[in-house]
């Protein structure tokens, strides 16, 4: 249930408790092993209360992903592409680092790839979709450009997380920017 801020305080506390319990469980075990019973117990609510707000755990996961993507889109809403590509890459990494372990698990684990793809598509279409340069590309060209940008940033972030985040964030961002910028500039130059 997406909170608007106008809900009763009990409802707000319940939803926040569900989110907190869900994020804790994501950090502790595989998504397929999380149950509504366990989530309800952790959130200190009744199972019926969970089902009042969500039909399934997948619905809760989709809402969590939507929250992440909406917060990120707010950060990049004024960027213009491809001009602000470097700023966008930096924003992706700095935003991701602030989200915590549950976000990292969702972003780096293959079990979440379907729901993650929905979030990424929403972000890419909302950002690049406004670009006049991008609009001049064929549908196929748009698809491969977006997949390159998406996979490049995601792969670097995944490798960095898997490696224990040992490289300084500024260095990771610089590498990601150079690789992404080089690929996008070269690709668009030949269009």
ZAMARGU-4260 file (C-alpha; in steps of 0.2 Angstrom, whole numbers, plus 5000, padded with zeros to 4 digits):
<rodrens>
0) 5000/5000/5000 | 5008/5016/4995 | 5007/5029/5009 | 5001/5046/5004 | 5004/5054/5022
5) 4985/5056/5025 | 4982/5038/5032 | 4978/5035/5050 | 4994/5034/5061 | 4991/5016/5065
10) 4990/5012/5046 | 5007/5022/5043 | 5015/5012/5057 | 5009/4996/5051 | 5015/4998/5033
15) 5032/5004/5040 | 5033/4989/5051 | 5029/4978/5036 | 5042/4986/5025 | 5055/4985/5039
20) 5052/4967/5042 | 5052/4963/5024 | 5068/4972/5021 | 5076/4962/5036 | 5070/4946/5029
25) 5077/4950/5011 | 5094/4953/5020 | 5093/4936/5029 | 5087/4924/5016 | 5082/4920/4998
30) 5066/4928/4993 | 5058/4911/4989 | 5060/4906/5007 | 5051/4921/5014 | 5033/4918/5020
35) 5019/4929/5025 | 5018/4920/5042 | 5036/4924/5045 | 5034/4942/5039 | 5018/4945/5049
40) 5027/4938/5065 | 5042/4949/5062 | 5031/4965/5059 | 5021/4960/5074 | 5005/4960/5065
45) 4991/4947/5060 | 4992/4938/5043 | 4975/4946/5040 | 4982/4963/5042 | 4995/4959/5029
50) 4982/4953/5017 | 4972/4969/5020 | 4986/4979/5011 | 4994/4966/4999 | 4988/4951/4990
55) 5005/4943/4989 | 5023/4945/4994 | 5026/4949/4976 | 5014/4964/4977 | 5024/4970/4992
60) 5041/4968/4982 | 5034/4977/4967 | 5029/4992/4979 | 5046/4992/4987 | 5054/4992/4969
65) 5042/5006/4964 | 5047/5016/4979 | 5065/5014/4975 | 5063/5019/4956 | 5052/5034/4961
70) 5065/5041/4973 | 5078/5039/4960 | 5068/5047/4946 | 5065/5062/4958 | 5084/5064/4959
75) 5087/5064/4940 | 5071/5072/4934 | 5079/5087/4927 | 5093/5078/4918 | 5094/5079/4899
80) 5101/5064/4890 | 5114/5061/4883 | 5121/5078/4890 | 5119/5073/4908 | 5125/5055/4906
85) 5139/5057/4918 | 5128/5065/4931 | 5116/5051/4929 | 5129/5037/4932 | 5135/5046/4947
90) 5117/5048/4954 | 5114/5030/4951 | 5129/5025/4962 | 5126/5037/4975 | 5108/5034/4976
95) 5111/5015/4977 | 5124/5016/4991 | 5111/5026/5002 | 5098/5013/5000 | 5105/4999/5011
100) 5108/4980/5011 | 5090/4975/5005 | 5092/4986/4990 | 5109/4979/4986 | 5101/4961/4988
105) 5087/4966/4976 | 5099/4974/4964 | 5112/4961/4963 | 5103/4944/4965 | 5096/4935/4950
110) 5080/4930/4960 | 5074/4948/4959 | 5078/4950/4940 | 5060/4951/4934 | 5054/4964/4946
115) 5071/4974/4944 | 5068/4974/4925 | 5052/4983/4928 | 5060/4996/4939 | 5074/4999/4927
120) 5063/5000/4912 | 5052/5013/4921 | 5068/5023/4925 | 5076/5022/4907 | 5060/5027/4899
125) 5056/5041/4910 | 5074/5048/4908 | 5080/5044/4891 | 5063/5044/4884 | 5063/5063/4884
130) 5078/5065/4874 | 5077/5072/4856 | 5093/5063/4851 | 5085/5047/4858 | 5069/5049/4849
135) 5078/5050/4832 | 5084/5032/4835 | 5074/5017/4828 | 5065/5006/4841 | 5079/4993/4839
140) 5093/5006/4842 | 5083/5013/4857 | 5082/4996/4865 | 5101/4992/4863 | 5106/5009/4869
145) 5096/5008/4884 | 5101/4990/4888 | 5119/4995/4886 | 5117/5009/4898 | 5107/4999/4910
150) 5118/4983/4910 | 5135/4993/4911 | 5130/5002/4927 | 5121/4987/4934 | 5135/4976/4931
155) 5148/4987/4938 | 5137/4990/4954 | 5135/4971/4956 | 5153/4968/4954 | 5157/4982/4967
160) 5145/4975/4979 | 5151/4957/4977 | 5169/4963/4980 | 5164/4970/4997 | 5164/4988/4990
165) 5183/4989/4993 | 5186/5002/4979 | 5182/5020/4984 | 5165/5025/4977 | 5173/5040/4968
170) 5184/5028/4958 | 5169/5016/4954 | 5159/5031/4948 | 5173/5037/4937 | 5176/5020/4929
175) 5157/5018/4926 | 5156/5035/4918 | 5170/5033/4907 | 5164/5016/4900 | 5146/5022/4898
180) 5151/5039/4891 | 5163/5031/4878 | 5150/5018/4873 | 5136/5030/4871 | 5146/5044/4863
185) 5153/5032/4850 | 5136/5024/4847 | 5127/5041/4844 | 5141/5048/4834 | 5138/5035/4821
190) 5119/5038/4820
</rodrens>
